[in-house]
Amino acid sequence: MTSTKYADPMDPATRRQLRFSLFLQGFAALMIALALGVRLANQMFDIWSIVFAVVLVLVIAAFLFTQRKLRSQ
């Protein structure tokens, strides 16, 4: 059985796709954080604020996972 730890380095196309994905995830996190900030400033705290906060945490987790994957190769 082969472990992913000893797999071949990723090819340039996959690396480019992951870097673009990292950019999109970072931009999404920025936009959701701004939307959450505007929502909290204008509407105080409601159900949509909770939704934005949960989605923001998920996007940041995806960003960190992608970043770790890029650095490991």
CHARMM-style PDB file with segment names, atoms N, HN, CA, C and O in Angstrom:
ATOM      1  N   MET     1       0.837  -1.170   0.000  1.00  0.00      PROA
ATOM      2  CA  MET     1       0.000   0.000   0.000  1.00  0.00      PROA
ATOM      3  C   MET     1       0.890   1.244   0.000  1.00  0.00      PROA
ATOM      4  O   MET     1       1.887   1.301   0.719  1.00  0.00      PROA
ATOM      5  N   THR     2       0.523   2.235  -0.809  1.00  0.00      PROA
ATOM      6  HN  THR     2      -0.287   2.189  -1.393  1.00  0.00      PROA
ATOM      7  CA  THR     2       1.324   3.448  -0.904  1.00  0.00      PROA
ATOM      8  C   THR     2       0.721   4.537  -0.035  1.00  0.00      PROA
ATOM      9  O   THR     2      -0.491   4.753  -0.037  1.00  0.00      PROA
ATOM     10  N   SER     3       1.560   5.201   0.688  1.00  0.00      PROA
ATOM     11  HN  SER     3       2.545   5.026   0.689  1.00  0.00      PROA
ATOM     12  CA  SER     3       1.104   6.309   1.518  1.00  0.00      PROA
ATOM     13  C   SER     3       1.174   7.601   0.713  1.00  0.00      PROA
ATOM     14  O   SER     3       2.051   7.759  -0.136  1.00  0.00      PROA
ATOM     15  N   THR     4       0.250   8.526   0.979  1.00  0.00      PROA
ATOM     16  HN  THR     4      -0.462   8.398   1.669  1.00  0.00      PROA
ATOM     17  CA  THR     4       0.277   9.804   0.268  1.00  0.00      PROA
ATOM     18  C   THR     4       1.473  10.642   0.694  1.00  0.00      PROA
ATOM     19  O   THR     4       1.851  11.586   0.001  1.00  0.00      PROA
ATOM     20  N   LYS     5       2.064  10.303   1.822  1.00  0.00      PROA
ATOM     21  HN  LYS     5       1.757   9.536   2.385  1.00  0.00      PROA
ATOM     22  CA  LYS     5       3.233  11.044   2.302  1.00  0.00      PROA
ATOM     23  C   LYS     5       4.412  10.889   1.349  1.00  0.00      PROA
ATOM     24  O   LYS     5       5.224  11.804   1.215  1.00  0.00      PROA
ATOM     25  N   TYR     6       4.512   9.744   0.690  1.00  0.00      PROA
ATOM     26  HN  TYR     6       3.852   9.000   0.800  1.00  0.00      PROA
ATOM     27  CA  TYR     6       5.635   9.461  -0.193  1.00  0.00      PROA
ATOM     28  C   TYR     6       5.235   9.510  -1.662  1.00  0.00      PROA
ATOM     29  O   TYR     6       5.942   8.969  -2.512  1.00  0.00      PROA
ATOM     30  N   ALA     7       4.134  10.137  -1.964  1.00  0.00      PROA
ATOM     31  HN  ALA     7       3.559  10.577  -1.273  1.00  0.00      PROA
ATOM     32  CA  ALA     7       3.674  10.224  -3.353  1.00  0.00      PROA
ATOM     33  C   ALA     7       4.568  11.179  -4.134  1.00  0.00      PROA
ATOM     34  O   ALA     7       5.309  11.976  -3.559  1.00  0.00      PROA
ATOM     35  N   ASP     8       4.480  11.080  -5.453  1.00  0.00      PROA
ATOM     36  HN  ASP     8       3.878  10.432  -5.920  1.00  0.00      PROA
ATOM     37  CA  ASP     8       5.240  11.974  -6.326  1.00  0.00      PROA
ATOM     38  C   ASP     8       4.802  13.408  -6.104  1.00  0.00      PROA
ATOM     39  O   ASP     8       3.658  13.656  -5.725  1.00  0.00      PROA
ATOM     40  N   PRO     9       5.706  14.361  -6.336  1.00  0.00      PROA
ATOM     41  CA  PRO     9       5.301  15.768  -6.225  1.00  0.00      PROA
ATOM     42  C   PRO     9       4.191  16.078  -7.226  1.00  0.00      PROA
ATOM     43  O   PRO     9       4.092  15.446  -8.277  1.00  0.00      PROA
ATOM     44  N   MET    10       3.371  17.047  -6.887  1.00  0.00      PROA
ATOM     45  HN  MET    10       3.451  17.560  -6.033  1.00  0.00      PROA
ATOM     46  CA  MET    10       2.247  17.338  -7.776  1.00  0.00      PROA
ATOM     47  C   MET    10       2.736  18.010  -9.051  1.00  0.00      PROA
ATOM     48  O   MET    10       3.723  18.744  -9.046  1.00  0.00      PROA
ATOM     49  N   ASP    11       2.031  17.746 -10.133  1.00  0.00      PROA
ATOM     50  HN  ASP    11       1.229  17.150 -10.137  1.00  0.00      PROA
ATOM     51  CA  ASP    11       2.416  18.312 -11.422  1.00  0.00      PROA
ATOM     52  C   ASP    11       2.055  19.801 -11.467  1.00  0.00      PROA
ATOM     53  O   ASP    11       1.234  20.261 -10.673  1.00  0.00      PROA
ATOM     54  N   PRO    12       2.660  20.553 -12.388  1.00  0.00      PROA
ATOM     55  CA  PRO    12       2.442  22.005 -12.441  1.00  0.00      PROA
ATOM     56  C   PRO    12       0.983  22.413 -12.664  1.00  0.00      PROA
ATOM     57  O   PRO    12       0.542  23.433 -12.136  1.00  0.00      PROA
ATOM     58  N   ALA    13       0.238  21.635 -13.433  1.00  0.00      PROA
ATOM     59  HN  ALA    13       0.597  20.806 -13.862  1.00  0.00      PROA
ATOM     60  CA  ALA    13      -1.169  21.987 -13.687  1.00  0.00      PROA
ATOM     61  C   ALA    13      -1.991  21.898 -12.402  1.00  0.00      PROA
ATOM     62  O   ALA    13      -2.809  22.775 -12.122  1.00  0.00      PROA
ATOM     63  N   THR    14      -1.777  20.857 -11.639  1.00  0.00      PROA
ATOM     64  HN  THR    14      -1.113  20.145 -11.867  1.00  0.00      PROA
ATOM     65  CA  THR    14      -2.499  20.708 -10.372  1.00  0.00      PROA
ATOM     66  C   THR    14      -2.101  21.808  -9.396  1.00  0.00      PROA
ATOM     67  O   THR    14      -2.939  22.331  -8.660  1.00  0.00      PROA
ATOM     68  N   ARG    15      -0.827  22.152  -9.395  1.00  0.00      PROA
ATOM     69  HN  ARG    15      -0.147  21.728  -9.993  1.00  0.00      PROA
ATOM     70  CA  ARG    15      -0.348  23.223  -8.512  1.00  0.00      PROA
ATOM     71  C   ARG    15      -0.993  24.560  -8.880  1.00  0.00      PROA
ATOM     72  O   ARG    15      -1.394  25.317  -7.997  1.00  0.00      PROA
ATOM     73  N   ARG    16      -1.093  24.852 -10.176  1.00  0.00      PROA
ATOM     74  HN  ARG    16      -0.767  24.237 -10.894  1.00  0.00      PROA
ATOM     75  CA  ARG    16      -1.758  26.087 -10.624  1.00  0.00      PROA
ATOM     76  C   ARG    16      -3.219  26.099 -10.215  1.00  0.00      PROA
ATOM     77  O   ARG    16      -3.733  27.121  -9.760  1.00  0.00      PROA
ATOM     78  N   GLN    17      -3.894  24.957 -10.375  1.00  0.00      PROA
ATOM     79  HN  GLN    17      -3.477  24.127 -10.744  1.00  0.00      PROA
ATOM     80  CA  GLN    17      -5.305  24.876 -10.000  1.00  0.00      PROA
ATOM     81  C   GLN    17      -5.487  25.096  -8.501  1.00  0.00      PROA
ATOM     82  O   GLN    17      -6.423  25.779  -8.085  1.00  0.00      PROA
ATOM     83  N   LEU    18      -4.611  24.531  -7.698  1.00  0.00      PROA
ATOM     84  HN  LEU    18      -3.851  23.976  -8.036  1.00  0.00      PROA
ATOM     85  CA  LEU    18      -4.706  24.722  -6.251  1.00  0.00      PROA
ATOM     86  C   LEU    18      -4.409  26.164  -5.857  1.00  0.00      PROA
ATOM     87  O   LEU    18      -5.039  26.695  -4.942  1.00  0.00      PROA
ATOM     88  N   ARG    19      -3.460  26.804  -6.537  1.00  0.00      PROA
ATOM     89  HN  ARG    19      -2.949  26.373  -7.280  1.00  0.00      PROA
ATOM     90  CA  ARG    19      -3.173  28.212  -6.234  1.00  0.00      PROA
ATOM     91  C   ARG    19      -4.348  29.100  -6.603  1.00  0.00      PROA
ATOM     92  O   ARG    19      -4.672  30.037  -5.873  1.00  0.00      PROA
ATOM     93  N   PHE    20      -4.997  28.811  -7.740  1.00  0.00      PROA
ATOM     94  HN  PHE    20      -4.734  28.050  -8.333  1.00  0.00      PROA
ATOM     95  CA  PHE    20      -6.178  29.582  -8.123  1.00  0.00      PROA
ATOM     96  C   PHE    20      -7.320  29.328  -7.139  1.00  0.00      PROA
ATOM     97  O   PHE    20      -8.049  30.251  -6.777  1.00  0.00      PROA
ATOM     98  N   SER    21      -7.470  28.092  -6.714  1.00  0.00      PROA
ATOM     99  HN  SER    21      -6.878  27.342  -7.008  1.00  0.00      PROA
ATOM    100  CA  SER    21      -8.482  27.750  -5.711  1.00  0.00      PROA
ATOM    101  C   SER    21      -8.211  28.490  -4.405  1.00  0.00      PROA
ATOM    102  O   SER    21      -9.142  28.958  -3.750  1.00  0.00      PROA
ATOM    103  N   LEU    22      -6.949  28.595  -4.029  1.00  0.00      PROA
ATOM    104  HN  LEU    22      -6.193  28.215  -4.561  1.00  0.00      PROA
ATOM    105  CA  LEU    22      -6.576  29.328  -2.819  1.00  0.00      PROA
ATOM    106  C   LEU    22      -6.958  30.800  -2.941  1.00  0.00      PROA
ATOM    107  O   LEU    22      -7.468  31.396  -1.992  1.00  0.00      PROA
ATOM    108  N   PHE    23      -6.710  31.382  -4.112  1.00  0.00      PROA
ATOM    109  HN  PHE    23      -6.297  30.898  -4.883  1.00  0.00      PROA
ATOM    110  CA  PHE    23      -7.099  32.773  -4.353  1.00  0.00      PROA
ATOM    111  C   PHE    23      -8.612  32.947  -4.221  1.00  0.00      PROA
ATOM    112  O   PHE    23      -9.075  33.877  -3.559  1.00  0.00      PROA
ATOM    113  N   LEU    24      -9.382  32.057  -4.847  1.00  0.00      PROA
ATOM    114  HN  LEU    24      -9.007  31.302  -5.384  1.00  0.00      PROA
ATOM    115  CA  LEU    24     -10.843  32.157  -4.787  1.00  0.00      PROA
ATOM    116  C   LEU    24     -11.354  31.991  -3.357  1.00  0.00      PROA
ATOM    117  O   LEU    24     -12.276  32.695  -2.943  1.00  0.00      PROA
ATOM    118  N   GLN    25     -10.771  31.079  -2.613  1.00  0.00      PROA
ATOM    119  HN  GLN    25     -10.023  30.508  -2.949  1.00  0.00      PROA
ATOM    120  CA  GLN    25     -11.195  30.869  -1.229  1.00  0.00      PROA
ATOM    121  C   GLN    25     -10.867  32.080  -0.365  1.00  0.00      PROA
ATOM    122  O   GLN    25     -11.658  32.464   0.496  1.00  0.00      PROA
ATOM    123  N   GLY    26      -9.712  32.676  -0.591  1.00  0.00      PROA
ATOM    124  HN  GLY    26      -9.070  32.364  -1.291  1.00  0.00      PROA
ATOM    125  CA  GLY    26      -9.354  33.883   0.150  1.00  0.00      PROA
ATOM    126  C   GLY    26     -10.284  35.038  -0.165  1.00  0.00      PROA
ATOM    127  O   GLY    26     -10.693  35.778   0.730  1.00  0.00      PROA
ATOM    128  N   PHE    27     -10.616  35.192  -1.441  1.00  0.00      PROA
ATOM    129  HN  PHE    27     -10.284  34.591  -2.168  1.00  0.00      PROA
ATOM    130  CA  PHE    27     -11.530  36.256  -1.845  1.00  0.00      PROA
ATOM    131  C   PHE    27     -12.927  36.009  -1.281  1.00  0.00      PROA
ATOM    132  O   PHE    27     -13.598  36.945  -0.848  1.00  0.00      PROA
ATOM    133  N   ALA    28     -13.366  34.750  -1.285  1.00  0.00      PROA
ATOM    134  HN  ALA    28     -12.821  33.989  -1.637  1.00  0.00      PROA
ATOM    135  CA  ALA    28     -14.675  34.414  -0.713  1.00  0.00      PROA
ATOM    136  C   ALA    28     -14.703  34.714   0.782  1.00  0.00      PROA
ATOM    137  O   ALA    28     -15.693  35.234   1.294  1.00  0.00      PROA
ATOM    138  N   ALA    29     -13.624  34.389   1.476  1.00  0.00      PROA
ATOM    139  HN  ALA    29     -12.819  33.966   1.060  1.00  0.00      PROA
ATOM    140  CA  ALA    29     -13.559  34.677   2.915  1.00  0.00      PROA
ATOM    141  C   ALA    29     -13.641  36.177   3.164  1.00  0.00      PROA
ATOM    142  O   ALA    29     -14.321  36.619   4.090  1.00  0.00      PROA
ATOM    143  N   LEU    30     -12.951  36.959   2.342  1.00  0.00      PROA
ATOM    144  HN  LEU    30     -12.398  36.600   1.590  1.00  0.00      PROA
ATOM    145  CA  LEU    30     -12.995  38.414   2.481  1.00  0.00      PROA
ATOM    146  C   LEU    30     -14.408  38.944   2.254  1.00  0.00      PROA
ATOM    147  O   LEU    30     -14.892  39.765   3.034  1.00  0.00      PROA
ATOM    148  N   MET    31     -15.069  38.487   1.203  1.00  0.00      PROA
ATOM    149  HN  MET    31     -14.676  37.820   0.570  1.00  0.00      PROA
ATOM    150  CA  MET    31     -16.414  38.965   0.880  1.00  0.00      PROA
ATOM    151  C   MET    31     -17.423  38.557   1.959  1.00  0.00      PROA
ATOM    152  O   MET    31     -18.283  39.354   2.333  1.00  0.00      PROA
ATOM    153  N   ILE    32     -17.324  37.333   2.455  1.00  0.00      PROA
ATOM    154  HN  ILE    32     -16.625  36.685   2.151  1.00  0.00      PROA
ATOM    155  CA  ILE    32     -18.249  36.878   3.492  1.00  0.00      PROA
ATOM    156  C   ILE    32     -17.997  37.633   4.796  1.00  0.00      PROA
ATOM    157  O   ILE    32     -18.941  37.976   5.508  1.00  0.00      PROA
ATOM    158  N   ALA    33     -16.722  37.894   5.109  1.00  0.00      PROA
ATOM    159  HN  ALA    33     -15.956  37.616   4.531  1.00  0.00      PROA
ATOM    160  CA  ALA    33     -16.407  38.663   6.321  1.00  0.00      PROA
ATOM    161  C   ALA    33     -16.960  40.080   6.217  1.00  0.00      PROA
ATOM    162  O   ALA    33     -17.486  40.616   7.193  1.00  0.00      PROA
ATOM    163  N   LEU    34     -16.845  40.688   5.039  1.00  0.00      PROA
ATOM    164  HN  LEU    34     -16.418  40.253   4.246  1.00  0.00      PROA
ATOM    165  CA  LEU    34     -17.417  42.024   4.847  1.00  0.00      PROA
ATOM    166  C   LEU    34     -18.937  41.995   4.965  1.00  0.00      PROA
ATOM    167  O   LEU    34     -19.531  42.874   5.589  1.00  0.00      PROA
ATOM    168  N   ALA    35     -19.565  40.984   4.367  1.00  0.00      PROA
ATOM    169  HN  ALA    35     -19.082  40.270   3.860  1.00  0.00      PROA
ATOM    170  CA  ALA    35     -21.020  40.865   4.462  1.00  0.00      PROA
ATOM    171  C   ALA    35     -21.455  40.670   5.914  1.00  0.00      PROA
ATOM    172  O   ALA    35     -22.452  41.244   6.351  1.00  0.00      PROA
ATOM    173  N   LEU    36     -20.711  39.867   6.649  1.00  0.00      PROA
ATOM    174  HN  LEU    36     -19.900  39.400   6.294  1.00  0.00      PROA
ATOM    175  CA  LEU    36     -21.020  39.657   8.062  1.00  0.00      PROA
ATOM    176  C   LEU    36     -20.848  40.954   8.851  1.00  0.00      PROA
ATOM    177  O   LEU    36     -21.669  41.277   9.709  1.00  0.00      PROA
ATOM    178  N   GLY    37     -19.789  41.687   8.559  1.00  0.00      PROA
ATOM    179  HN  GLY    37     -19.122  41.425   7.861  1.00  0.00      PROA
ATOM    180  CA  GLY    37     -19.565  42.959   9.243  1.00  0.00      PROA
ATOM    181  C   GLY    37     -20.665  43.966   8.980  1.00  0.00      PROA
ATOM    182  O   GLY    37     -21.133  44.636   9.901  1.00  0.00      PROA
ATOM    183  N   VAL    38     -21.082  44.076   7.723  1.00  0.00      PROA
ATOM    184  HN  VAL    38     -20.702  43.531   6.975  1.00  0.00      PROA
ATOM    185  CA  VAL    38     -22.177  44.995   7.376  1.00  0.00      PROA
ATOM    186  C   VAL    38     -23.467  44.544   8.039  1.00  0.00      PROA
ATOM    187  O   VAL    38     -24.231  45.360   8.554  1.00  0.00      PROA
ATOM    188  N   ARG    39     -23.702  43.250   8.024  1.00  0.00      PROA
ATOM    189  HN  ARG    39     -23.082  42.587   7.605  1.00  0.00      PROA
ATOM    190  CA  ARG    39     -24.917  42.703   8.642  1.00  0.00      PROA
ATOM    191  C   ARG    39     -24.949  43.012  10.144  1.00  0.00      PROA
ATOM    192  O   ARG    39     -25.977  43.423  10.682  1.00  0.00      PROA
ATOM    193  N   LEU    40     -23.817  42.808  10.802  1.00  0.00      PROA
ATOM    194  HN  LEU    40     -22.982  42.474  10.365  1.00  0.00      PROA
ATOM    195  CA  LEU    40     -23.763  43.075  12.247  1.00  0.00      PROA
ATOM    196  C   LEU    40     -23.882  44.563  12.550  1.00  0.00      PROA
ATOM    197  O   LEU    40     -24.470  44.945  13.562  1.00  0.00      PROA
ATOM    198  N   ALA    41     -23.330  45.404  11.682  1.00  0.00      PROA
ATOM    199  HN  ALA    41     -22.853  45.094  10.860  1.00  0.00      PROA
ATOM    200  CA  ALA    41     -23.398  46.852  11.912  1.00  0.00      PROA
ATOM    201  C   ALA    41     -24.809  47.392  11.703  1.00  0.00      PROA
ATOM    202  O   ALA    41     -25.226  48.316  12.401  1.00  0.00      PROA
ATOM    203  N   ASN    42     -25.544  46.829  10.755  1.00  0.00      PROA
ATOM    204  HN  ASN    42     -25.205  46.078  10.188  1.00  0.00      PROA
ATOM    205  CA  ASN    42     -26.864  47.363  10.419  1.00  0.00      PROA
ATOM    206  C   ASN    42     -28.025  46.624  11.075  1.00  0.00      PROA
ATOM    207  O   ASN    42     -28.989  47.256  11.505  1.00  0.00      PROA
ATOM    208  N   GLN    43     -27.950  45.321  11.158  1.00  0.00      PROA
ATOM    209  HN  GLN    43     -27.166  44.807  10.808  1.00  0.00      PROA
ATOM    210  CA  GLN    43     -29.079  44.523  11.633  1.00  0.00      PROA
ATOM    211  C   GLN    43     -28.841  43.931  13.016  1.00  0.00      PROA
ATOM    212  O   GLN    43     -29.706  43.245  13.560  1.00  0.00      PROA
ATOM    213  N   MET    44     -27.690  44.193  13.574  1.00  0.00      PROA
ATOM    214  HN  MET    44     -26.988  44.751  13.133  1.00  0.00      PROA
ATOM    215  CA  MET    44     -27.261  43.539  14.809  1.00  0.00      PROA
ATOM    216  C   MET    44     -27.110  42.040  14.557  1.00  0.00      PROA
ATOM    217  O   MET    44     -26.559  41.661  13.524  1.00  0.00      PROA
ATOM    218  N   PHE    45     -27.565  41.189  15.439  1.00  0.00      PROA
ATOM    219  HN  PHE    45     -28.012  41.496  16.278  1.00  0.00      PROA
ATOM    220  CA  PHE    45     -27.317  39.754  15.313  1.00  0.00      PROA
ATOM    221  C   PHE    45     -28.628  39.041  15.015  1.00  0.00      PROA
ATOM    222  O   PHE    45     -29.585  39.153  15.781  1.00  0.00      PROA
ATOM    223  N   ASP    46     -28.678  38.303  13.899  1.00  0.00      PROA
ATOM    224  HN  ASP    46     -27.901  38.212  13.276  1.00  0.00      PROA
ATOM    225  CA  ASP    46     -29.871  37.544  13.535  1.00  0.00      PROA
ATOM    226  C   ASP    46     -29.449  36.208  12.929  1.00  0.00      PROA
ATOM    227  O   ASP    46     -28.274  35.843  12.976  1.00  0.00      PROA
ATOM    228  N   ILE    47     -30.397  35.489  12.366  1.00  0.00      PROA
ATOM    229  HN  ILE    47     -31.351  35.786  12.327  1.00  0.00      PROA
ATOM    230  CA  ILE    47     -30.112  34.157  11.828  1.00  0.00      PROA
ATOM    231  C   ILE    47     -29.134  34.213  10.664  1.00  0.00      PROA
ATOM    232  O   ILE    47     -28.304  33.316  10.516  1.00  0.00      PROA
ATOM    233  N   TRP    48     -29.215  35.247   9.840  1.00  0.00      PROA
ATOM    234  HN  TRP    48     -29.889  35.975   9.960  1.00  0.00      PROA
ATOM    235  CA  TRP    48     -28.291  35.364   8.705  1.00  0.00      PROA
ATOM    236  C   TRP    48     -26.867  35.627   9.174  1.00  0.00      PROA
ATOM    237  O   TRP    48     -25.911  35.215   8.516  1.00  0.00      PROA
ATOM    238  N   SER    49     -26.721  36.297  10.284  1.00  0.00      PROA
ATOM    239  HN  SER    49     -27.498  36.631  10.818  1.00  0.00      PROA
ATOM    240  CA  SER    49     -25.384  36.505  10.850  1.00  0.00      PROA
ATOM    241  C   SER    49     -24.763  35.169  11.249  1.00  0.00      PROA
ATOM    242  O   SER    49     -23.569  34.944  11.054  1.00  0.00      PROA
ATOM    243  N   ILE    50     -25.583  34.295  11.804  1.00  0.00      PROA
ATOM    244  HN  ILE    50     -26.553  34.478  11.963  1.00  0.00      PROA
ATOM    245  CA  ILE    50     -25.105  32.961  12.172  1.00  0.00      PROA
ATOM    246  C   ILE    50     -24.707  32.187  10.921  1.00  0.00      PROA
ATOM    247  O   ILE    50     -23.669  31.526  10.900  1.00  0.00      PROA
ATOM    248  N   VAL    51     -25.530  32.269   9.882  1.00  0.00      PROA
ATOM    249  HN  VAL    51     -26.373  32.806   9.899  1.00  0.00      PROA
ATOM    250  CA  VAL    51     -25.225  31.581   8.620  1.00  0.00      PROA
ATOM    251  C   VAL    51     -23.909  32.097   8.039  1.00  0.00      PROA
ATOM    252  O   VAL    51     -23.056  31.306   7.637  1.00  0.00      PROA
ATOM    253  N   PHE    52     -23.741  33.424   7.994  1.00  0.00      PROA
ATOM    254  HN  PHE    52     -24.433  34.067   8.321  1.00  0.00      PROA
ATOM    255  CA  PHE    52     -22.503  34.002   7.469  1.00  0.00      PROA
ATOM    256  C   PHE    52     -21.298  33.567   8.302  1.00  0.00      PROA
ATOM    257  O   PHE    52     -20.239  33.275   7.749  1.00  0.00      PROA
ATOM    258  N   ALA    53     -21.449  33.522   9.612  1.00  0.00      PROA
ATOM    259  HN  ALA    53     -22.310  33.759  10.062  1.00  0.00      PROA
ATOM    260  CA  ALA    53     -20.340  33.124  10.486  1.00  0.00      PROA
ATOM    261  C   ALA    53     -19.951  31.667  10.247  1.00  0.00      PROA
ATOM    262  O   ALA    53     -18.764  31.344  10.191  1.00  0.00      PROA
ATOM    263  N   VAL    54     -20.942  30.788  10.106  1.00  0.00      PROA
ATOM    264  HN  VAL    54     -21.905  31.051  10.151  1.00  0.00      PROA
ATOM    265  CA  VAL    54     -20.661  29.370   9.858  1.00  0.00      PROA
ATOM    266  C   VAL    54     -19.985  29.190   8.504  1.00  0.00      PROA
ATOM    267  O   VAL    54     -19.011  28.447   8.387  1.00  0.00      PROA
ATOM    268  N   VAL    55     -20.498  29.866   7.485  1.00  0.00      PROA
ATOM    269  HN  VAL    55     -21.289  30.470   7.580  1.00  0.00      PROA
ATOM    270  CA  VAL    55     -19.907  29.764   6.146  1.00  0.00      PROA
ATOM    271  C   VAL    55     -18.488  30.325   6.154  1.00  0.00      PROA
ATOM    272  O   VAL    55     -17.602  29.774   5.501  1.00  0.00      PROA
ATOM    273  N   LEU    56     -18.268  31.403   6.880  1.00  0.00      PROA
ATOM    274  HN  LEU    56     -18.988  31.851   7.410  1.00  0.00      PROA
ATOM    275  CA  LEU    56     -16.927  31.980   6.974  1.00  0.00      PROA
ATOM    276  C   LEU    56     -15.947  30.988   7.593  1.00  0.00      PROA
ATOM    277  O   LEU    56     -14.819  30.848   7.118  1.00  0.00      PROA
ATOM    278  N   VAL    57     -16.367  30.310   8.632  1.00  0.00      PROA
ATOM    279  HN  VAL    57     -17.282  30.423   9.018  1.00  0.00      PROA
ATOM    280  CA  VAL    57     -15.501  29.299   9.261  1.00  0.00      PROA
ATOM    281  C   VAL    57     -15.193  28.175   8.279  1.00  0.00      PROA
ATOM    282  O   VAL    57     -14.054  27.713   8.212  1.00  0.00      PROA
ATOM    283  N   LEU    58     -16.189  27.728   7.517  1.00  0.00      PROA
ATOM    284  HN  LEU    58     -17.114  28.103   7.572  1.00  0.00      PROA
ATOM    285  CA  LEU    58     -15.970  26.663   6.532  1.00  0.00      PROA
ATOM    286  C   LEU    58     -15.007  27.099   5.430  1.00  0.00      PROA
ATOM    287  O   LEU    58     -14.133  26.331   5.029  1.00  0.00      PROA
ATOM    288  N   VAL    59     -15.163  28.317   4.943  1.00  0.00      PROA
ATOM    289  HN  VAL    59     -15.874  28.941   5.268  1.00  0.00      PROA
ATOM    290  CA  VAL    59     -14.289  28.817   3.876  1.00  0.00      PROA
ATOM    291  C   VAL    59     -12.856  28.964   4.389  1.00  0.00      PROA
ATOM    292  O   VAL    59     -11.905  28.637   3.679  1.00  0.00      PROA
ATOM    293  N   ILE    60     -12.702  29.449   5.608  1.00  0.00      PROA
ATOM    294  HN  ILE    60     -13.474  29.715   6.185  1.00  0.00      PROA
ATOM    295  CA  ILE    60     -11.354  29.581   6.176  1.00  0.00      PROA
ATOM    296  C   ILE    60     -10.722  28.202   6.373  1.00  0.00      PROA
ATOM    297  O   ILE    60      -9.521  28.035   6.158  1.00  0.00      PROA
ATOM    298  N   ALA    61     -11.518  27.223   6.777  1.00  0.00      PROA
ATOM    299  HN  ALA    61     -12.494  27.359   6.951  1.00  0.00      PROA
ATOM    300  CA  ALA    61     -11.002  25.858   6.925  1.00  0.00      PROA
ATOM    301  C   ALA    61     -10.549  25.303   5.576  1.00  0.00      PROA
ATOM    302  O   ALA    61      -9.499  24.667   5.490  1.00  0.00      PROA
ATOM    303  N   ALA    62     -11.332  25.539   4.525  1.00  0.00      PROA
ATOM    304  HN  ALA    62     -12.186  26.056   4.595  1.00  0.00      PROA
ATOM    305  CA  ALA    62     -10.944  25.096   3.182  1.00  0.00      PROA
ATOM    306  C   ALA    62      -9.672  25.806   2.728  1.00  0.00      PROA
ATOM    307  O   ALA    62      -8.800  25.194   2.112  1.00  0.00      PROA
ATOM    308  N   PHE    63      -9.569  27.103   3.034  1.00  0.00      PROA
ATOM    309  HN  PHE    63     -10.277  27.601   3.534  1.00  0.00      PROA
ATOM    310  CA  PHE    63      -8.378  27.883   2.685  1.00  0.00      PROA
ATOM    311  C   PHE    63      -7.142  27.292   3.358  1.00  0.00      PROA
ATOM    312  O   PHE    63      -6.112  27.098   2.712  1.00  0.00      PROA
ATOM    313  N   LEU    64      -7.244  27.007   4.651  1.00  0.00      PROA
ATOM    314  HN  LEU    64      -8.080  27.165   5.176  1.00  0.00      PROA
ATOM    315  CA  LEU    64      -6.103  26.460   5.389  1.00  0.00      PROA
ATOM    316  C   LEU    64      -5.731  25.066   4.899  1.00  0.00      PROA
ATOM    317  O   LEU    64      -4.549  24.729   4.820  1.00  0.00      PROA
ATOM    318  N   PHE    65      -6.731  24.256   4.572  1.00  0.00      PROA
ATOM    319  HN  PHE    65      -7.691  24.529   4.636  1.00  0.00      PROA
ATOM    320  CA  PHE    65      -6.472  22.918   4.039  1.00  0.00      PROA
ATOM    321  C   PHE    65      -5.732  23.011   2.710  1.00  0.00      PROA
ATOM    322  O   PHE    65      -4.755  22.294   2.492  1.00  0.00      PROA
ATOM    323  N   THR    66      -6.190  23.891   1.818  1.00  0.00      PROA
ATOM    324  HN  THR    66      -6.983  24.473   1.995  1.00  0.00      PROA
ATOM    325  CA  THR    66      -5.550  24.053   0.513  1.00  0.00      PROA
ATOM    326  C   THR    66      -4.137  24.591   0.676  1.00  0.00      PROA
ATOM    327  O   THR    66      -3.215  24.141  -0.004  1.00  0.00      PROA
ATOM    328  N   GLN    67      -3.965  25.549   1.573  1.00  0.00      PROA
ATOM    329  HN  GLN    67      -4.714  25.915   2.125  1.00  0.00      PROA
ATOM    330  CA  GLN    67      -2.640  26.121   1.809  1.00  0.00      PROA
ATOM    331  C   GLN    67      -1.676  25.054   2.331  1.00  0.00      PROA
ATOM    332  O   GLN    67      -0.524  24.993   1.902  1.00  0.00      PROA
ATOM    333  N   ARG    68      -2.139  24.228   3.243  1.00  0.00      PROA
ATOM    334  HN  ARG    68      -3.075  24.278   3.592  1.00  0.00      PROA
ATOM    335  CA  ARG    68      -1.300  23.156   3.778  1.00  0.00      PROA
ATOM    336  C   ARG    68      -0.937  22.152   2.690  1.00  0.00      PROA
ATOM    337  O   ARG    68       0.187  21.653   2.644  1.00  0.00      PROA
ATOM    338  N   LYS    69      -1.895  21.861   1.819  1.00  0.00      PROA
ATOM    339  HN  LYS    69      -2.808  22.266   1.857  1.00  0.00      PROA
ATOM    340  CA  LYS    69      -1.647  20.922   0.721  1.00  0.00      PROA
ATOM    341  C   LYS    69      -0.594  21.481  -0.235  1.00  0.00      PROA
ATOM    342  O   LYS    69       0.282  20.748  -0.693  1.00  0.00      PROA
ATOM    343  N   LEU    70      -0.678  22.771  -0.535  1.00  0.00      PROA
ATOM    344  HN  LEU    70      -1.389  23.367  -0.162  1.00  0.00      PROA
ATOM    345  CA  LEU    70       0.311  23.385  -1.424  1.00  0.00      PROA
ATOM    346  C   LEU    70       1.702  23.392  -0.796  1.00  0.00      PROA
ATOM    347  O   LEU    70       2.691  23.138  -1.485  1.00  0.00      PROA
ATOM    348  N   ARG    71       1.788  23.674   0.480  1.00  0.00      PROA
ATOM    349  HN  ARG    71       0.984  23.879   1.039  1.00  0.00      PROA
ATOM    350  CA  ARG    71       3.094  23.739   1.138  1.00  0.00      PROA
ATOM    351  C   ARG    71       3.718  22.368   1.339  1.00  0.00      PROA
ATOM    352  O   ARG    71       4.940  22.251   1.432  1.00  0.00      PROA
ATOM    353  N   SER    72       2.896  21.337   1.405  1.00  0.00      PROA
ATOM    354  HN  SER    72       1.904  21.433   1.329  1.00  0.00      PROA
ATOM    355  CA  SER    72       3.430  19.999   1.657  1.00  0.00      PROA
ATOM    356  C   SER    72       4.076  19.401   0.416  1.00  0.00      PROA
ATOM    357  O   SER    72       4.868  18.466   0.528  1.00  0.00      PROA
ATOM    358  N   GLN    73       3.762  19.911  -0.744  1.00  0.00      PROA
ATOM    359  HN  GLN    73       3.118  20.671  -0.835  1.00  0.00      PROA
ATOM    360  CA  GLN    73       4.303  19.348  -1.990  1.00  0.00      PROA
ATOM    361  C   GLN    73       5.446  20.151  -2.525  1.00  0.00      PROA
ATOM    362  OT1 GLN    73       6.008  19.808  -3.565  1.00  0.00      PROA
TER     363      GLN     73
END
